[in-house]
Amino acid sequence: MANYFLIKEKKMERVRQDLYKVEFIVAQGEGNRLLHSYLTGKKHLSAKALGRLKNQGSVLVNDLPVPLKSTIREGDRIVLIYPPEAKNPYLAPEELPIKIIYEDQDILVLDKQAGVCVHPTKHYPRGTLANGVLFHWERNKDNSTPHIVNRLDKDTTGLVLLAKSTYGAQQFFRQQRDGAIKRSYLALVLGEVQDDSGCIDLPIAREDKPTARRMISKDGKPSITHYRVEERLPGHTLLAVRLETGRTHQIRVHLSHLGYPILGDFIYGGDTALLNRQFLHAFRLAFNHPVNQKEMEFTSELPKELADVLTKIKN
């Protein structure tokens, strides 16, 4: 295994610029425990990932590589050094317009426009959000690798979260598993929803066809969607929707199954007379920062195209 830092007199002299470093200071009341217990318990690292870092000599306490069985004290400085990530040969930087809501050395929050895929696919190998992000980072000499946390469909607009490292991606995966990432959407559906709020708990599976369509199926994956009526309009209802799980097309499939397809969503029965893409906007995103655990929340205004549709229906 390679050591990813230079050692001089058993001290860390410098870290290569292309490496990702995570630093923790042991807080009051968190000391007098094993380093392994602190990192797996308090900082939620997997034992497997931690073992790999330890074997590379990339776990340091007060600038010294130490065994994971070492006892840490309050005020100790713990540094984890991650090796360079392999670059995706199918992801090339492209100068594309991206709307940055927030960025620091660990995360990036974007506001996605309609008609853009979040990452390359067989049918859309270029011109994706990930291509634009990579160009933005290369231009700013940022060696990060994009890890998309919440994927949006091509024609869904709104907030997208990216981790800039394997560490961040692992932390967000845990948050998703534990329900700590809160994702809320605005959806305009056909029909007047009677209940002010509700929960849809129906499993979703891929259709047994060469399409991207999903369907309700007892053999599908557990899928839970919460909704609340925001406004009742003539022949339509504006819903605030919160995902508890994150299956492909989940909101679209669940609402269509109830008999309230999303306006413009022709795949699942939505009328396209007023809009030729689904009226679905990711307007709120809340999570804990992967490194400092700070609670973060972002919102996005409804795009003008969708706001104009609401105005037209009201009038």
Secondary structure, DSSP 8 states (H G I E B T S, - for coil): ---SEEEETTEEEEE-TTSEEEEEE--TTS-SEEHHHIIIIIS---HHHHHHHHHTT-EEETTEE--TT-EE-TT-EEEEEE------TT---------EEEE-SSEEEEEE-TT--SS--SS--SS-HHHHHHHHHHHTT-----EESS---TT-EEEEEEESSHHHHHHHHHHHHHT-SEEEEEEEEES---SSEEEEE--EEE-SSSSS-EEE-TTSB--EEEEEEEEEETTEEEEEEEESS--TTHHHHHHHHTT--BTT-GGGT---SS-SS--EEEEEEEEE-TTT--EEEEE----HHHHHHHHHHH-
